[in-house]
Amino acid sequence: MNQSLSVVPVESKNSTTAHTIVDKQQQIIKQLIILGLELLLALPFGVVLSRFNVGGVAWIFGGIASGAAVLQTTRIFYNYCPKPNRTARKIGMALVGLNVGFAIARSNLANVAFGIPVFVFLTLFLLLCGSLIGYIYSRLSKTNLLTAMLATVPGGVGPMSAIAADYGRNVTLVSLVQALRVTCVVFLIPLVVRIFHPGGLIYPQARSIKAALFSLYGVDLQLLFGALLLGGLGVYLAVLCKVPAGDFFGALLVGIVFNPLLQWLHFFGDVHFSPPLLVNLLGQMLLGITIGEYWGDKPNLDKKPVAYALMSVAMTLATGAIATMLAMQITSWDWLTCLLVTAPGGSAEMILVALALNHNVEIVTAGHLVRLIAINSSLPLWLVMFRFLEERTKEPFSNS
């Protein structure tokens, strides 16, 4: 019996492998160039916005504007369509988490434990309301239920978009609604603070990158390197253990224990180290850049999807306002703390806003940590329920 065998030459296999390696290297180089341009452009944007006395969140908005501008420019003029850089967001979350950890290390964290039942109640309220909003959004916009739920549940731009991609749903629509909600919340909270407390609670940060660079002088570079190294280790272990938002909370935990750990080991004596301002600003810009990239990733936005997205975001913001009033009734926190805990924005962004406002960062961090754990741990159940409801309503499994 004759058998015909197709033999692939060794040279052909080696050539294919070499081309694949070269393509990956070129892709990485392009991503690094784009990220470098975004950071360079975010600096003047942040400087200009800081002149309007909006506090530390100016650097987030500088990154948002930069990310959107660079991606749209490469798309229009160079016909290159890169996807949002998730690695940059992970680094930004780690840097911000490290700074937040150092900021709350000196706080009385024992009092936060008493608020856990409140955090759980508020999280369940927001999730239920988000599901209802998703159902309404699905009916009005004629979008399948799973896509609508992923777009409206306050779980963050990156995670919800990734889940939408895994289930073959409309990633563009999900990221649009999520990015719009996060951007609105980050913008509105400092505005509300300035209206109700003019000249009061905005925590000033460096208004120029020169001041941030000068902050490196006098910093113990050994301690800074050690903090960054341990922060990276903390992120690796948190991601390995599948901790929700491990990039953020792994570094945050390192920031909390860094000084006490060094004092316990007697390496540097009495240590009171804090990362320089530049580390915080870089983390803020990277977070903003990744949000801006989701905006720049949408070249053609029809009026109708944007209108429905705005409607769902408005309902989500109204739900957050109701949750704020509930928190004020059942806790002794002031209105701003309640607002930051219940704000339906990305967890890292909301904690960063609390840090920029210098207002009860430990309570806000604990509240959003509980929300992240609840969302991630219950996500499989929610997905099963959404798909069941989708089948019951006999909606087609399309990408709409």
C-alpha positions in Angstrom: 0.0 0.0 0.0 1.5 3.3 -1.1 1.3 6.3 1.2 2.1 9.8 0.2 3.9 11.7 2.9 4.2 15.5 2.8 7.5 16.5 4.2 8.1 20.1 5.2 11.7 21.1 4.6 13.7 22.0 7.7 14.7 25.3 6.1 11.0 26.2 5.6 10.2 25.6 9.3 13.2 27.6 10.5 12.3 30.4 8.1 8.7 30.5 9.4 9.9 30.5 13.0 12.4 33.3 12.3 9.7 35.4 10.6 7.4 34.9 13.6 10.2 36.0 16.0 11.0 39.0 13.8 7.3 40.0 13.7 6.9 39.8 17.4 10.1 41.9 17.9 8.8 44.5 15.5 5.4 44.5 17.3 7.1 45.1 20.7 9.3 47.9 19.2 6.2 49.6 17.8 4.3 49.3 21.1 7.3 50.8 23.0 7.5 53.7 20.5 3.8 54.4 20.9 4.0 54.2 24.7 7.0 56.6 24.7 5.1 59.1 22.5 2.1 58.9 24.7 4.2 59.5 27.8 5.9 62.5 26.2 2.6 63.9 25.1 1.0 63.3 28.5 3.6 65.5 30.2 2.5 68.8 28.6 -1.2 67.8 28.8 -0.8 67.2 32.5 1.1 70.4 33.1 -1.6 72.5 31.3 -4.4 70.8 33.1 -2.7 71.2 36.5 -2.8 75.0 35.9 -6.6 74.8 36.3 -6.1 73.6 39.9 -7.9 70.3 39.5 -5.4 68.5 41.7 -3.5 65.2 41.1 -6.2 63.9 38.7 -4.8 66.3 36.0 -2.2 63.7 35.2 -4.9 61.0 34.6 -6.7 63.3 32.1 -3.3 64.2 30.5 -2.8 60.5 29.9 -6.4 60.0 28.6 -5.9 62.8 26.1 -2.5 61.6 25.1 -3.6 57.9 24.6 -6.6 58.9 22.5 -4.6 61.4 20.4 -1.7 59.0 19.6 -3.8 56.0 18.7 -6.0 58.1 16.4 -3.0 59.6 14.8 -1.4 56.3 14.1 -4.7 55.0 12.7 -5.3 58.0 10.4 -1.9 58.9 9.2 0.1 55.6 9.4 -2.7 53.1 8.9 -1.6 51.2 12.0 -4.3 50.1 14.4 -2.7 49.0 17.7 -4.8 47.6 20.5 -4.8 49.2 24.0 -1.6 48.3 25.9 -2.6 46.1 28.8 0.9 45.8 30.0 1.2 49.6 30.4 -2.0 49.5 32.5 -0.6 46.7 34.7 2.5 48.8 35.4 0.5 51.9 36.1 -1.7 50.0 38.5 1.3 48.6 40.3 3.0 52.0 40.6 -0.3 53.6 41.9 -0.9 50.6 44.2 2.6 51.0 45.7 2.1 54.7 46.4 -1.4 54.1 47.9 0.1 51.4 50.2 2.7 53.8 51.5 0.0 56.4 52.0 -2.3 54.3 54.1 0.5 52.5 56.0 0.3 55.1 58.7 -3.5 54.9 59.0 -5.5 53.1 61.6 -6.5 50.1 59.5 -8.3 48.4 62.5 -11.3 50.7 62.1 -11.7 49.7 58.5 -12.6 46.1 59.4 -15.8 47.3 61.1 -17.0 48.6 57.7 -16.8 45.3 55.9 -20.5 44.5 56.3 -21.3 48.0 54.9 -18.9 47.4 52.0 -20.6 44.1 51.2 -24.1 45.6 51.3 -23.2 48.5 49.1 -21.4 46.2 46.6 -24.5 43.9 46.3 -26.7 47.0 45.9 -24.5 48.3 43.0 -24.3 44.9 41.3 -28.1 44.4 41.4 -28.7 47.9 40.1 -26.0 47.4 37.4 -27.8 44.2 36.3 -31.1 46.0 36.1 -29.5 48.9 34.1 -27.9 46.3 31.8 -31.3 44.7 31.2 -32.9 48.1 30.4 -29.9 49.0 28.2 -30.3 45.7 26.4 -34.0 46.2 25.7 -33.7 49.8 24.5 -30.5 49.4 22.4 -31.5 45.9 21.0 -28.1 44.6 22.2 -27.8 41.0 23.4 -28.1 40.7 27.2 -24.6 39.4 27.9 -23.0 42.3 26.0 -25.2 44.8 27.8 -24.4 43.3 31.3 -20.7 43.3 30.7 -20.9 47.0 29.5 -22.9 48.2 32.6 -21.6 46.2 35.5 -18.9 48.4 37.3 -16.0 46.0 36.9 -13.5 48.1 35.0 -12.6 48.7 31.4 -9.9 46.1 30.9 -11.5 43.0 32.7 -15.0 43.5 31.2 -13.6 44.0 27.7 -11.4 40.9 28.1 -14.4 38.8 29.1 -16.4 40.2 26.2 -13.6 39.1 23.8 -13.5 35.6 25.4 -17.2 35.1 24.9 -17.2 36.6 21.4 -19.2 39.7 22.3 -18.9 43.3 21.0 -15.6 44.4 22.7 -15.9 47.9 21.2 -19.3 48.5 22.7 -18.3 47.1 26.1 -15.1 49.2 26.3 -17.0 52.3 25.1 -19.6 52.2 27.9 -17.0 51.2 30.5 -14.5 53.9 29.4 -17.2 56.5 29.3 -18.4 55.7 32.8 -14.9 55.7 34.3 -14.0 59.0 32.5 -17.2 60.7 33.7 -16.7 59.6 37.3 -13.1 60.7 37.5 -14.0 64.0 36.0 -17.2 64.7 38.0 -15.9 63.9 41.5 -13.2 66.7 41.7 -15.8 69.0 40.1 -18.3 68.2 42.8 -15.7 68.7 45.4 -14.8 72.2 44.1 -18.5 73.2 43.9 -19.4 72.2 47.4 -16.0 72.9 49.0 -14.4 75.7 46.9 -10.7 76.0 47.6 -10.8 73.3 50.2 -10.3 69.6 49.7 -8.3 69.5 46.5 -4.9 68.2 47.5 -2.2 70.0 45.6 0.4 68.1 43.7 3.4 69.2 41.6 2.3 71.6 38.8 5.3 70.9 36.7 7.2 67.8 35.8 10.4 69.7 36.8 9.1 69.7 40.4 8.5 65.9 40.2 12.0 65.3 38.8 13.6 67.4 41.5 11.8 65.3 44.1 14.2 62.5 43.2 17.0 64.4 44.9 17.4 63.3 48.5 15.6 60.0 47.8 17.5 56.9 48.9 17.8 55.1 45.6 18.5 51.8 47.3 15.2 51.9 49.1 13.4 53.0 46.0 14.9 50.1 44.0 14.0 47.7 46.9 10.4 49.0 47.0 10.0 48.6 43.2 11.6 45.1 43.3 9.4 43.9 46.2 6.4 45.6 44.5 7.1 43.5 41.4 7.4 40.4 43.5 4.1 41.2 45.3 2.4 41.7 41.9 3.7 38.4 40.6 2.5 36.5 43.7 -0.9 38.2 43.7 -1.4 37.4 40.0 -0.2 33.9 40.6 -2.7 33.4 43.4 -5.4 35.0 41.1 -6.1 37.9 43.5 -8.6 40.3 42.0 -6.7 43.2 40.4 -3.5 41.6 41.6 -1.4 44.2 39.8 -2.8 46.9 42.1 -3.3 45.1 45.4 -0.1 43.1 45.3 1.9 46.3 45.1 -0.4 48.0 47.6 0.3 45.3 50.2 4.1 45.7 49.7 3.7 49.5 50.2 1.9 48.9 53.5 4.5 46.4 55.0 7.7 47.9 53.4 8.8 50.2 56.2 7.7 47.9 59.1 9.5 45.0 57.4 12.8 46.9 57.1 12.6 48.0 60.7 11.9 44.5 61.9 14.9 43.2 59.9 17.1 46.0 61.3 18.5 46.7 57.8 18.2 50.5 57.8 17.3 51.3 61.4 14.3 53.7 61.7 12.9 53.8 58.2 10.3 56.3 57.0 10.6 55.9 53.2 8.0 57.1 50.7 8.3 56.8 46.9 9.1 60.1 45.1 6.3 62.0 43.4 7.5 61.0 40.0 6.6 57.3 40.6 3.0 58.4 41.4 2.7 60.7 38.4 4.0 58.0 36.1 1.5 55.5 37.4 -1.3 58.1 37.0 -0.3 58.9 33.4 -0.1 55.2 32.5 -3.6 54.6 33.9 -4.9 57.6 31.9 -3.1 56.5 28.8 -4.8 53.1 28.8 -8.3 54.6 29.2 -7.5 57.1 26.4 -6.4 54.1 24.2 -9.8 52.6 24.5 -11.2 55.9 23.3 -8.7 56.0 20.4 -9.6 52.4 19.5 -13.0 53.5 18.3 -12.6 55.3 15.0 -16.3 55.3 13.9 -18.8 55.9 16.6 -22.4 56.2 15.5 -24.7 58.6 17.3 -27.2 56.0 18.4 -24.8 53.7 20.3 -23.2 56.8 21.9 -26.6 58.0 23.0 -27.5 54.7 24.5 -24.1 54.5 26.2 -24.6 57.9 27.7 -28.1 56.9 28.9 -26.7 53.8 30.7 -23.9 55.8 32.2 -26.4 58.4 33.5 -28.4 55.6 35.2 -25.2 54.1 36.7 -24.2 57.6 38.1 -27.7 58.0 39.5 -27.3 54.5 41.2 -24.0 55.6 42.6 -25.7 58.7 44.1 -28.4 56.6 45.7 -25.7 54.3 47.1 -23.9 57.4 48.5 -27.0 58.5 50.3 -27.5 55.0 51.7 -23.9 54.9 53.0 -24.5 58.3 54.7 -27.5 56.9 56.5 -25.9 53.7 57.8 -22.4 55.0 58.5 -20.7 57.9 60.3 -18.6 58.8 57.2 -18.7 62.2 55.7 -20.4 62.7 52.3 -17.2 62.7 50.3 -16.0 59.4 51.8 -19.3 57.8 51.0 -19.1 59.2 47.5 -15.7 57.8 46.9 -16.6 54.4 48.3 -19.7 54.0 46.1 -18.5 55.8 43.0 -19.0 53.4 40.0 -15.6 54.0 38.5 -12.5 51.8 38.2 -11.2 50.8 41.6 -7.6 52.0 40.9 -8.9 55.3 39.5 -11.2 55.9 42.5 -8.5 55.1 45.0 -6.2 57.4 43.1 -8.8 60.2 43.3 -9.1 59.7 47.1 -5.3 59.9 47.3 -5.3 63.1 45.2 -8.0 64.5 47.5 -6.1 63.3 50.5 -9.3 61.9 52.0 -9.8 58.7 53.9 -7.7 56.6 51.4 -7.8 53.5 53.7 -11.6 53.4 53.8 -12.0 54.0 50.1 -9.3 51.3 49.4 -11.1 48.8 51.6 -14.5 49.5 50.0 -13.2 49.0 46.4 -11.2 45.9 47.5 -14.4 44.3 48.8 -16.2 45.3 45.5 -13.4 43.7 43.4 -13.4 40.5 45.3 -17.2 40.3 45.1 -17.3 41.0 41.4 -14.5 38.5 40.5 -15.7 35.7 42.8 -19.3 35.9 41.6 -18.4 36.5 38.0 -18.9 32.9 36.8 -22.3 32.8 38.4 -23.3 36.1 36.8 -22.1 34.9 33.4 -24.1 31.7 33.7 -27.2 33.7 34.7 -26.7 36.2 31.9 -26.4 33.5 29.3 -29.4 31.7 30.7 -31.5 34.9 30.5 -30.1 35.4 27.0 -31.4 32.0 25.9 -34.7 32.5 27.6 -35.3 35.7 25.7 -34.3 33.9 22.5 -31.7 36.4 21.5 -29.2 35.4 18.8 -25.6 34.9 19.9 -24.3 37.6 17.7 -21.6 40.2 18.3 -24.1 43.0 18.4 
